[in-house]
Amino acid sequence: MRKTRAVKSFVKSPVTRKIMWLFSSRIGQFIAPVGLAKVLAINSSLSDYPQLVLTHAGRSREWKTKSTELAMQFFGKKFFIYIEGETTIHGMISDYGSNIDGKCVILNDGNLLFNALSKRTKQRWLSAMSVILTERKYTYSERKERLSLEGRISLIINIPADTFDEHKKEFFGSTLGNRSLILHAWMDEEDRLRCQRTFGKTMWMRPPVQIKERYNEAIENLDDYDKELEVYAKEYGMLSLRSSSESKDLVTAVASENARINKRNYLCEDDMVVIRILKPYVRDPMATQEQEVISYLKDGKSYRDICHLMHKESSKFKPLISYYRKKAVLKGVLDVERS
């Protein structure tokens, strides 16, 4: 189990400090960084590219919904659209109109999206969100009627770990997965019980700060932090088996949004701290062997060396190494070998 200590002092980030305090006090230090990330995602819909798109993949009863509800309490209702999971694109237009500019679309139960909706309806939802995030407008025809959904948005998806694992290929096939910071927050029984006790005793607590208007100024010193962000992007990419270029957008969005939520138009060390405290959560706990193989391949180890280091029988394990390598090359995690 990963342990994450609450950050006691964000010198230039008083709002972040208060957010972390509330999440740590109400549901514990382990989930607090994920809660902070959700607040940043809600805040990011009107920000410059890249917006923060967030997927929280956790097992049952591991505070996906409660952490989202707490994040929402920092904002007024004008900041987000909260849907359960069976809402279609047509339903969103009926309920909220065709213009959702400045909203964070919060899908509370990704299980319903993937397992309750028809294949066509589900693919339309995933495609619509992907297109709106890049083009700011999605148009389609239904029953001879031309419909559209448009605006600058951000996105939060809560999804059970088993559903995420089952539908991972489908999720990334829509390109929505490529745009999403995927956080895996798995807890043990001791932490779950501790969180339940803490949550029950702190029902009276309310957010110590309210975010009434979005601060969406451009970050002026991104170039000064470019090399440091690239280092973090490589680390995120290694842990999550994704390309550094994908991860660069994600860490940039995290750092930039932490600056903005504290009404800064510049990055500082505080923003790098947020990247660091989120880093352990990007590793998928079910991909340990694959990650180890990719790590060895990045270090230039041969198939034979990898089998020896992992205590695997060469004749049986080499095909699996080859399969992992192919996946990593296609994702951009490993470069193509050129003759």
C-alpha atoms as a printed R data frame, in Angstrom:
    type eleno elety resid chain resno       x       y       z
1   ATOM     1    CA   MET     A     1   0.000   0.000   0.000
2   ATOM     2    CA   ARG     A     2   1.254   3.452  -0.886
3   ATOM     3    CA   LYS     A     3   1.502   5.980   1.920
4   ATOM     4    CA   THR     A     4   1.232   9.674   1.136
5   ATOM     5    CA   ARG     A     5   1.850  12.209   3.879
6   ATOM     6    CA   ALA     A     6  -0.263  15.331   3.824
7   ATOM     7    CA   VAL     A     7   1.752  18.331   2.743
8   ATOM     8    CA   LYS     A     8   1.892  20.690   5.718
9   ATOM     9    CA   SER     A     9   3.167  23.785   3.994
10  ATOM    10    CA   PHE     A    10   2.367  25.057   0.504
11  ATOM    11    CA   VAL     A    11   4.049  28.425   0.912
12  ATOM    12    CA   LYS     A    12   2.586  30.053  -2.208
13  ATOM    13    CA   SER     A    13  -0.502  27.837  -2.400
14  ATOM    14    CA   PRO     A    14  -2.816  28.665   0.503
15  ATOM    15    CA   VAL     A    15  -5.874  27.290  -1.315
16  ATOM    16    CA   THR     A    16  -4.133  23.984  -1.993
17  ATOM    17    CA   ARG     A    17  -3.161  23.777   1.658
18  ATOM    18    CA   LYS     A    18  -6.808  24.207   2.698
19  ATOM    19    CA   ILE     A    19  -8.019  21.649   0.156
20  ATOM    20    CA   MET     A    20  -5.522  19.080   1.381
21  ATOM    21    CA   TRP     A    21  -6.481  19.830   4.977
22  ATOM    22    CA   LEU     A    22 -10.175  19.142   4.332
23  ATOM    23    CA   PHE     A    23  -9.600  15.881   2.443
24  ATOM    24    CA   SER     A    24  -7.033  14.666   4.966
25  ATOM    25    CA   SER     A    25  -9.354  15.521   7.862
26  ATOM    26    CA   ARG     A    26 -12.458  13.972   6.330
27  ATOM    27    CA   ILE     A    27 -11.276  10.858   4.462
28  ATOM    28    CA   GLY     A    28  -7.608  10.502   5.271
29  ATOM    29    CA   GLN     A    29  -4.219  11.322   3.845
30  ATOM    30    CA   PHE     A    30  -4.210   8.489   1.328
31  ATOM    31    CA   ILE     A    31  -7.139   9.812  -0.715
32  ATOM    32    CA   ALA     A    32  -6.347  13.510  -0.151
33  ATOM    33    CA   PRO     A    33  -4.104  13.902  -3.265
34  ATOM    34    CA   VAL     A    34  -6.827  12.342  -5.454
35  ATOM    35    CA   GLY     A    35  -9.371  14.749  -3.961
36  ATOM    36    CA   LEU     A    36  -7.057  17.667  -4.736
37  ATOM    37    CA   ALA     A    37  -6.737  16.436  -8.333
38  ATOM    38    CA   LYS     A    38 -10.538  16.433  -8.654
39  ATOM    39    CA   VAL     A    39 -10.733  20.026  -7.437
40  ATOM    40    CA   LEU     A    40  -8.082  20.987 -10.000
41  ATOM    41    CA   ALA     A    41 -10.028  19.191 -12.748
42  ATOM    42    CA   ILE     A    42 -13.274  21.005 -11.900
43  ATOM    43    CA   ASN     A    43 -11.386  24.299 -12.011
44  ATOM    44    CA   SER     A    44  -9.734  23.663 -15.359
45  ATOM    45    CA   SER     A    45 -12.549  23.773 -17.921
46  ATOM    46    CA   LEU     A    46 -11.888  27.376 -18.993
47  ATOM    47    CA   SER     A    47  -8.105  27.143 -18.789
48  ATOM    48    CA   ASP     A    48  -5.714  27.094 -21.697
49  ATOM    49    CA   TYR     A    49  -4.924  23.713 -23.240
50  ATOM    50    CA   PRO     A    50  -4.411  21.179 -21.810
51  ATOM    51    CA   GLN     A    51  -7.482  20.916 -19.609
52  ATOM    52    CA   LEU     A    52  -7.226  18.392 -16.786
53  ATOM    53    CA   VAL     A    53  -9.180  15.260 -17.665
54  ATOM    54    CA   LEU     A    54  -9.236  12.872 -14.709
55  ATOM    55    CA   THR     A    55 -10.177   9.207 -14.284
56  ATOM    56    CA   HIS     A    56 -10.341   7.766 -10.773
57  ATOM    57    CA   ALA     A    57 -10.079   3.968 -11.009
58  ATOM    58    CA   GLY     A    58 -10.669   2.437  -7.604
59  ATOM    59    CA   ARG     A    59 -12.147  -0.715  -6.166
60  ATOM    60    CA   SER     A    60 -15.591  -0.884  -4.599
61  ATOM    61    CA   ARG     A    61 -16.106   1.216  -1.454
62  ATOM    62    CA   GLU     A    62 -12.868   3.135  -1.907
63  ATOM    63    CA   TRP     A    63 -14.204   6.695  -1.797
64  ATOM    64    CA   LYS     A    64 -14.637   7.473  -5.489
65  ATOM    65    CA   THR     A    65 -18.047   9.095  -4.992
66  ATOM    66    CA   LYS     A    66 -17.373  10.704  -1.597
67  ATOM    67    CA   SER     A    67 -14.105  12.283  -2.725
68  ATOM    68    CA   THR     A    68 -15.946  13.696  -5.760
69  ATOM    69    CA   GLU     A    69 -18.751  15.086  -3.612
70  ATOM    70    CA   LEU     A    70 -16.213  16.780  -1.349
71  ATOM    71    CA   ALA     A    71 -14.430  18.272  -4.379
72  ATOM    72    CA   MET     A    72 -17.736  19.644  -5.659
73  ATOM    73    CA   GLN     A    73 -18.382  21.400  -2.337
74  ATOM    74    CA   PHE     A    74 -15.548  23.835  -3.062
75  ATOM    75    CA   PHE     A    75 -17.580  25.193  -6.022
76  ATOM    76    CA   GLY     A    76 -21.025  26.448  -6.902
77  ATOM    77    CA   LYS     A    77 -23.270  24.341  -9.137
78  ATOM    78    CA   LYS     A    78 -22.522  26.508 -12.170
79  ATOM    79    CA   PHE     A    79 -19.060  24.935 -12.340
80  ATOM    80    CA   PHE     A    80 -20.052  21.344 -13.149
81  ATOM    81    CA   ILE     A    81 -22.548  18.884 -14.591
82  ATOM    82    CA   TYR     A    82 -23.002  15.803 -12.396
83  ATOM    83    CA   ILE     A    83 -24.341  12.684 -14.100
84  ATOM    84    CA   GLU     A    84 -24.684   9.150 -12.815
85  ATOM    85    CA   GLY     A    85 -23.629   7.115 -15.841
86  ATOM    86    CA   GLU     A    86 -26.707   6.214 -17.883
87  ATOM    87    CA   THR     A    87 -27.157   9.714 -19.296
88  ATOM    88    CA   THR     A    88 -26.789   9.745 -23.079
89  ATOM    89    CA   ILE     A    89 -25.535  12.660 -25.154
90  ATOM    90    CA   HIS     A    90 -29.131  13.339 -26.177
91  ATOM    91    CA   GLY     A    91 -30.083  13.289 -22.507
92  ATOM    92    CA   MET     A    92 -27.322  15.764 -21.649
93  ATOM    93    CA   ILE     A    93 -28.581  18.147 -24.324
94  ATOM    94    CA   SER     A    94 -32.157  17.781 -23.042
95  ATOM    95    CA   ASP     A    95 -31.125  18.392 -19.423
96  ATOM    96    CA   TYR     A    96 -28.438  21.053 -19.828
97  ATOM    97    CA   GLY     A    97 -28.834  22.526 -23.313
98  ATOM    98    CA   SER     A    98 -26.374  22.385 -26.169
99  ATOM    99    CA   ASN     A    99 -23.913  24.891 -24.646
100 ATOM   100    CA   ILE     A   100 -21.969  23.497 -21.672
101 ATOM   101    CA   ASP     A   101 -19.141  26.022 -21.790
102 ATOM   102    CA   GLY     A   102 -17.186  26.284 -18.559
103 ATOM   103    CA   LYS     A   103 -18.493  23.046 -17.086
104 ATOM   104    CA   CYS     A   104 -16.647  20.070 -15.673
105 ATOM   105    CA   VAL     A   105 -18.596  16.990 -16.755
106 ATOM   106    CA   ILE     A   106 -18.542  14.609 -13.792
107 ATOM   107    CA   LEU     A   107 -19.477  11.004 -14.562
108 ATOM   108    CA   ASN     A   108 -19.921   9.393 -11.171
109 ATOM   109    CA   ASP     A   109 -20.285   5.764 -12.246
110 ATOM   110    CA   GLY     A   110 -18.280   4.657 -15.260
111 ATOM   111    CA   ASN     A   111 -19.579   1.143 -14.690
112 ATOM   112    CA   LEU     A   112 -23.015   2.251 -15.905
113 ATOM   113    CA   LEU     A   113 -21.488   3.891 -18.977
114 ATOM   114    CA   PHE     A   114 -19.683   0.729 -20.045
115 ATOM   115    CA   ASN     A   115 -22.129  -1.934 -18.898
116 ATOM   116    CA   ALA     A   116 -25.628  -0.399 -18.928
117 ATOM   117    CA   LEU     A   117 -25.654   1.592 -22.171
118 ATOM   118    CA   SER     A   118 -25.778   0.048 -25.614
119 ATOM   119    CA   LYS     A   119 -22.506  -0.220 -27.523
120 ATOM   120    CA   ARG     A   120 -23.481   2.533 -29.971
121 ATOM   121    CA   THR     A   121 -24.676   4.905 -27.225
122 ATOM   122    CA   LYS     A   122 -21.553   4.295 -25.173
123 ATOM   123    CA   GLN     A   123 -19.236   4.920 -28.133
124 ATOM   124    CA   ARG     A   124 -21.103   8.121 -28.950
125 ATOM   125    CA   TRP     A   125 -20.603   9.387 -25.396
126 ATOM   126    CA   LEU     A   126 -16.889   8.618 -25.412
127 ATOM   127    CA   SER     A   127 -16.444  10.131 -28.877
128 ATOM   128    CA   ALA     A   128 -18.436  13.229 -27.969
129 ATOM   129    CA   MET     A   129 -16.325  13.941 -24.901
130 ATOM   130    CA   SER     A   130 -13.106  13.398 -26.873
131 ATOM   131    CA   VAL     A   131 -14.203  15.717 -29.677
132 ATOM   132    CA   ILE     A   132 -15.487  18.473 -27.380
133 ATOM   133    CA   LEU     A   133 -12.208  18.461 -25.454
134 ATOM   134    CA   THR     A   134 -10.273  19.159 -28.661
135 ATOM   135    CA   GLU     A   135 -12.709  20.857 -31.037
136 ATOM   136    CA   ARG     A   136 -15.085  22.364 -28.435
137 ATOM   137    CA   LYS     A   137 -18.062  21.150 -30.464
138 ATOM   138    CA   TYR     A   138 -19.633  17.776 -31.231
139 ATOM   139    CA   THR     A   139 -22.392  17.406 -33.822
140 ATOM   140    CA   TYR     A   140 -24.419  14.326 -34.753
141 ATOM   141    CA   SER     A   141 -27.748  13.359 -36.296
142 ATOM   142    CA   GLU     A   142 -30.512  11.416 -34.580
143 ATOM   143    CA   ARG     A   143 -33.924  10.646 -36.082
144 ATOM   144    CA   LYS     A   144 -33.311  13.177 -38.871
145 ATOM   145    CA   GLU     A   145 -32.552  15.833 -36.258
146 ATOM   146    CA   ARG     A   146 -29.129  17.502 -36.160
147 ATOM   147    CA   LEU     A   147 -27.889  17.982 -32.604
148 ATOM   148    CA   SER     A   148 -24.783  19.562 -31.147
149 ATOM   149    CA   LEU     A   149 -23.008  19.867 -27.823
150 ATOM   150    CA   GLU     A   150 -20.355  22.529 -27.440
151 ATOM   151    CA   GLY     A   151 -18.158  24.459 -25.040
152 ATOM   152    CA   ARG     A   152 -14.872  24.354 -23.178
153 ATOM   153    CA   ILE     A   153 -15.051  21.551 -20.653
154 ATOM   154    CA   SER     A   154 -13.035  19.402 -18.299
155 ATOM   155    CA   LEU     A   155 -13.952  15.896 -17.224
156 ATOM   156    CA   ILE     A   156 -13.929  13.561 -14.211
157 ATOM   157    CA   ILE     A   157 -14.794   9.878 -14.526
158 ATOM   158    CA   ASN     A   158 -15.125   7.543 -11.550
159 ATOM   159    CA   ILE     A   159 -14.846   3.902 -12.546
160 ATOM   160    CA   PRO     A   160 -14.542   0.617 -10.647
161 ATOM   161    CA   ALA     A   161 -11.123  -0.984 -11.065
162 ATOM   162    CA   ASP     A   162 -12.534  -4.204 -12.553
163 ATOM   163    CA   THR     A   163 -14.603  -2.282 -15.129
164 ATOM   164    CA   PHE     A   164 -11.589  -0.165 -16.041
165 ATOM   165    CA   ASP     A   165  -9.446  -3.269 -16.501
166 ATOM   166    CA   GLU     A   166 -12.111  -4.954 -18.653
167 ATOM   167    CA   HIS     A   167 -12.771  -1.935 -20.877
168 ATOM   168    CA   LYS     A   168  -9.311  -0.349 -20.938
169 ATOM   169    CA   LYS     A   169  -8.801  -1.003 -24.660
170 ATOM   170    CA   GLU     A   170 -12.191   0.506 -25.480
171 ATOM   171    CA   PHE     A   171 -11.495   3.537 -23.297
172 ATOM   172    CA   PHE     A   172  -8.171   4.255 -24.998
173 ATOM   173    CA   GLY     A   173  -9.668   3.469 -28.400
174 ATOM   174    CA   SER     A   174 -11.811   6.614 -28.147
175 ATOM   175    CA   THR     A   175  -8.656   8.730 -27.465
176 ATOM   176    CA   LEU     A   176 -10.343   9.857 -24.251
177 ATOM   177    CA   GLY     A   177  -8.014   7.564 -22.349
178 ATOM   178    CA   ASN     A   178  -4.984   9.226 -23.923
179 ATOM   179    CA   ARG     A   179  -6.135  12.621 -22.644
180 ATOM   180    CA   SER     A   180  -6.917  11.398 -19.147
181 ATOM   181    CA   LEU     A   181  -4.818  11.433 -15.999
182 ATOM   182    CA   ILE     A   182  -5.696   7.989 -14.627
183 ATOM   183    CA   LEU     A   183  -5.265   7.660 -10.870
184 ATOM   184    CA   HIS     A   184  -5.393   4.242  -9.192
185 ATOM   185    CA   ALA     A   185  -6.198   4.653  -5.501
186 ATOM   186    CA   TRP     A   186  -6.386   1.164  -4.006
187 ATOM   187    CA   MET     A   187  -6.775   0.921  -0.247
188 ATOM   188    CA   ASP     A   188  -6.316  -1.926   2.221
189 ATOM   189    CA   GLU     A   189  -8.931  -2.944   4.763
190 ATOM   190    CA   GLU     A   190  -7.273  -1.042   7.597
191 ATOM   191    CA   ASP     A   191  -7.320   2.228   5.638
192 ATOM   192    CA   ARG     A   192 -10.930   1.707   4.533
193 ATOM   193    CA   LEU     A   193 -12.088   1.231   8.129
194 ATOM   194    CA   ARG     A   194 -10.048   4.213   9.305
195 ATOM   195    CA   CYS     A   195 -11.581   6.406   6.613
196 ATOM   196    CA   GLN     A   196 -15.095   5.289   7.530
197 ATOM   197    CA   ARG     A   197 -14.544   6.146  11.193
198 ATOM   198    CA   THR     A   198 -12.973   9.500  10.344
199 ATOM   199    CA   PHE     A   199 -15.665  10.422   7.836
200 ATOM   200    CA   GLY     A   200 -18.438   9.650  10.301
201 ATOM   201    CA   LYS     A   201 -16.896  11.890  12.967
202 ATOM   202    CA   THR     A   202 -16.294  14.872  10.680
203 ATOM   203    CA   MET     A   203 -19.672  15.323   8.987
204 ATOM   204    CA   TRP     A   204 -19.832  18.877  10.364
205 ATOM   205    CA   MET     A   205 -16.749  20.024   8.431
206 ATOM   206    CA   ARG     A   206 -17.196  22.253   5.410
207 ATOM   207    CA   PRO     A   207 -14.652  23.513   2.854
208 ATOM   208    CA   PRO     A   208 -12.609  26.331   4.426
209 ATOM   209    CA   VAL     A   209 -12.596  28.186   1.098
210 ATOM   210    CA   GLN     A   210 -15.125  28.681  -1.703
211 ATOM   211    CA   ILE     A   211 -13.977  29.067  -5.315
212 ATOM   212    CA   LYS     A   212 -16.520  31.478  -6.759
213 ATOM   213    CA   GLU     A   213 -14.808  32.476  -9.978
214 ATOM   214    CA   ARG     A   214 -12.271  30.656 -12.126
215 ATOM   215    CA   TYR     A   215  -8.853  32.205 -12.458
216 ATOM   216    CA   ASN     A   216  -7.779  31.109 -15.931
217 ATOM   217    CA   GLU     A   217  -4.810  33.298 -16.775
218 ATOM   218    CA   ALA     A   218  -2.083  31.859 -19.008
219 ATOM   219    CA   ILE     A   219   0.987  30.560 -17.174
220 ATOM   220    CA   GLU     A   220   3.851  32.878 -18.078
221 ATOM   221    CA   ASN     A   221   6.907  30.858 -17.037
222 ATOM   222    CA   LEU     A   222   6.199  27.396 -18.459
223 ATOM   223    CA   ASP     A   223   9.480  27.527 -20.384
224 ATOM   224    CA   ASP     A   224  11.412  27.912 -17.129
225 ATOM   225    CA   TYR     A   225  10.009  24.596 -15.900
226 ATOM   226    CA   ASP     A   226  10.039  22.769 -19.228
227 ATOM   227    CA   LYS     A   227  12.987  20.473 -18.457
228 ATOM   228    CA   GLU     A   228  11.684  19.625 -14.988
229 ATOM   229    CA   LEU     A   229   8.229  18.853 -16.417
230 ATOM   230    CA   GLU     A   230   9.847  16.590 -19.020
231 ATOM   231    CA   VAL     A   231  11.577  14.626 -16.245
232 ATOM   232    CA   TYR     A   232   8.279  14.150 -14.431
233 ATOM   233    CA   ALA     A   233   6.588  13.232 -17.719
234 ATOM   234    CA   LYS     A   234   9.105  10.427 -18.257
235 ATOM   235    CA   GLU     A   235   8.525   9.167 -14.706
236 ATOM   236    CA   TYR     A   236   4.735   9.269 -15.155
237 ATOM   237    CA   GLY     A   237   5.082   7.553 -18.521
238 ATOM   238    CA   MET     A   238   7.237   4.808 -17.050
239 ATOM   239    CA   LEU     A   239   4.827   4.136 -14.191
240 ATOM   240    CA   SER     A   240   1.684   4.249 -16.326
241 ATOM   241    CA   LEU     A   241   3.115   2.639 -19.503
242 ATOM   242    CA   ARG     A   242   2.354   5.733 -21.571
243 ATOM   243    CA   SER     A   243   4.393   7.947 -23.823
244 ATOM   244    CA   SER     A   244   6.307  10.901 -22.420
245 ATOM   245    CA   SER     A   245   4.452  13.264 -24.760
246 ATOM   246    CA   GLU     A   246   1.057  12.192 -23.379
247 ATOM   247    CA   SER     A   247   2.374  12.448 -19.850
248 ATOM   248    CA   LYS     A   248   3.865  15.896 -20.528
249 ATOM   249    CA   ASP     A   249   0.388  17.310 -21.185
250 ATOM   250    CA   LEU     A   250  -0.891  15.694 -17.983
251 ATOM   251    CA   VAL     A   251   1.835  16.971 -15.650
252 ATOM   252    CA   THR     A   252   1.651  20.409 -17.284
253 ATOM   253    CA   ALA     A   253  -2.107  20.512 -16.669
254 ATOM   254    CA   VAL     A   254  -1.664  19.478 -13.015
255 ATOM   255    CA   ALA     A   255   1.035  22.060 -12.327
256 ATOM   256    CA   SER     A   256  -0.722  24.858 -14.212
257 ATOM   257    CA   GLU     A   257  -4.065  24.244 -12.540
258 ATOM   258    CA   ASN     A   258  -2.532  24.204  -9.082
259 ATOM   259    CA   ALA     A   259  -1.019  27.604  -9.857
260 ATOM   260    CA   ARG     A   260  -4.332  28.969 -11.134
261 ATOM   261    CA   ILE     A   261  -6.388  27.715  -8.209
262 ATOM   262    CA   ASN     A   262  -4.049  29.788  -6.033
263 ATOM   263    CA   LYS     A   263  -4.493  32.785  -8.349
264 ATOM   264    CA   ARG     A   264  -0.964  32.612  -9.741
265 ATOM   265    CA   ASN     A   265  -0.016  33.019 -13.390
266 ATOM   266    CA   TYR     A   266   3.382  31.433 -12.785
267 ATOM   267    CA   LEU     A   267   4.670  28.038 -11.661
268 ATOM   268    CA   CYS     A   268   6.687  27.509  -8.493
269 ATOM   269    CA   GLU     A   269   7.975  24.622  -6.379
270 ATOM   270    CA   ASP     A   270   4.519  24.105  -4.856
271 ATOM   271    CA   ASP     A   271   3.217  22.964  -8.234
272 ATOM   272    CA   MET     A   272   6.045  20.457  -8.608
273 ATOM   273    CA   VAL     A   273   5.130  19.097  -5.165
274 ATOM   274    CA   VAL     A   274   1.596  18.371  -6.395
275 ATOM   275    CA   ILE     A   275   3.016  16.463  -9.364
276 ATOM   276    CA   ARG     A   276   5.194  14.445  -6.992
277 ATOM   277    CA   ILE     A   277   2.427  13.547  -4.544
278 ATOM   278    CA   LEU     A   278   0.201  12.337  -7.403
279 ATOM   279    CA   LYS     A   279   2.933  10.264  -9.048
280 ATOM   280    CA   PRO     A   280   2.454   7.054  -7.007
281 ATOM   281    CA   TYR     A   281  -1.196   6.909  -8.060
282 ATOM   282    CA   VAL     A   282  -0.547   6.695 -11.814
283 ATOM   283    CA   ARG     A   283   0.784   3.143 -11.555
284 ATOM   284    CA   ASP     A   284  -1.806   0.472 -12.325
285 ATOM   285    CA   PRO     A   285  -1.422  -2.157  -9.559
286 ATOM   286    CA   MET     A   286  -2.359  -4.901 -12.037
287 ATOM   287    CA   ALA     A   287   0.473  -4.107 -14.467
288 ATOM   288    CA   THR     A   288   3.467  -4.814 -12.234
289 ATOM   289    CA   GLN     A   289   5.160  -7.511 -14.340
290 ATOM   290    CA   GLU     A   290   4.642  -5.596 -17.568
291 ATOM   291    CA   GLN     A   291   6.086  -2.436 -16.038
292 ATOM   292    CA   GLU     A   292   9.150  -4.338 -14.832
293 ATOM   293    CA   VAL     A   293   9.778  -5.734 -18.312
294 ATOM   294    CA   ILE     A   294   9.390  -2.305 -19.954
295 ATOM   295    CA   SER     A   295  11.765  -0.812 -17.385
296 ATOM   296    CA   TYR     A   296  14.420  -3.380 -18.277
297 ATOM   297    CA   LEU     A   297  13.869  -2.801 -22.008
298 ATOM   298    CA   LYS     A   298  14.310   0.945 -21.504
299 ATOM   299    CA   ASP     A   299  17.613   0.185 -19.787
300 ATOM   300    CA   GLY     A   300  18.742  -1.737 -22.866
301 ATOM   301    CA   LYS     A   301  18.564  -5.215 -21.326
302 ATOM   302    CA   SER     A   302  18.332  -8.184 -23.700
303 ATOM   303    CA   TYR     A   303  15.464 -10.674 -23.611
304 ATOM   304    CA   ARG     A   304  17.839 -13.240 -22.136
305 ATOM   305    CA   ASP     A   305  18.957 -10.843 -19.390
306 ATOM   306    CA   ILE     A   306  15.348  -9.975 -18.528
307 ATOM   307    CA   CYS     A   307  14.422 -13.646 -18.174
308 ATOM   308    CA   HIS     A   308  17.396 -14.154 -15.877
309 ATOM   309    CA   LEU     A   309  16.648 -11.060 -13.755
310 ATOM   310    CA   MET     A   310  12.980 -11.997 -13.361
311 ATOM   311    CA   HIS     A   311  13.709 -15.709 -12.766
312 ATOM   312    CA   LYS     A   312  11.621 -16.795 -15.736
313 ATOM   313    CA   GLU     A   313  12.104 -19.734 -18.094
314 ATOM   314    CA   SER     A   314  13.466 -18.243 -21.305
315 ATOM   315    CA   SER     A   315  11.510 -20.345 -23.820
316 ATOM   316    CA   LYS     A   316   8.171 -19.465 -22.200
317 ATOM   317    CA   PHE     A   317   8.787 -15.855 -21.185
318 ATOM   318    CA   LYS     A   318  10.469 -14.439 -24.314
319 ATOM   319    CA   PRO     A   319   7.184 -14.361 -26.302
320 ATOM   320    CA   LEU     A   320   5.576 -12.383 -23.471
321 ATOM   321    CA   ILE     A   321   8.493  -9.923 -23.440
322 ATOM   322    CA   SER     A   322   8.016  -9.506 -27.187
323 ATOM   323    CA   TYR     A   323   4.298  -8.866 -26.667
324 ATOM   324    CA   TYR     A   324   4.969  -6.256 -23.940
325 ATOM   325    CA   ARG     A   325   7.576  -4.589 -26.143
326 ATOM   326    CA   LYS     A   326   5.170  -4.360 -29.092
327 ATOM   327    CA   LYS     A   327   2.480  -2.761 -26.904
328 ATOM   328    CA   ALA     A   328   5.001  -0.284 -25.491
329 ATOM   329    CA   VAL     A   329   6.238   0.698 -28.973
330 ATOM   330    CA   LEU     A   330   2.673   1.219 -30.225
331 ATOM   331    CA   LYS     A   331   1.902   3.425 -27.202
332 ATOM   332    CA   GLY     A   332   5.109   5.415 -27.645
333 ATOM   333    CA   VAL     A   333   6.547   4.247 -24.329
334 ATOM   334    CA   LEU     A   334   9.480   2.659 -26.196
335 ATOM   335    CA   ASP     A   335  11.074   4.038 -29.354
336 ATOM   336    CA   VAL     A   336  11.117   2.059 -32.583
337 ATOM   337    CA   GLU     A   337  14.447   0.379 -33.186
338 ATOM   338    CA   ARG     A   338  15.971   1.661 -36.421
339 ATOM   339    CA   SER     A   339  18.600  -0.166 -38.425
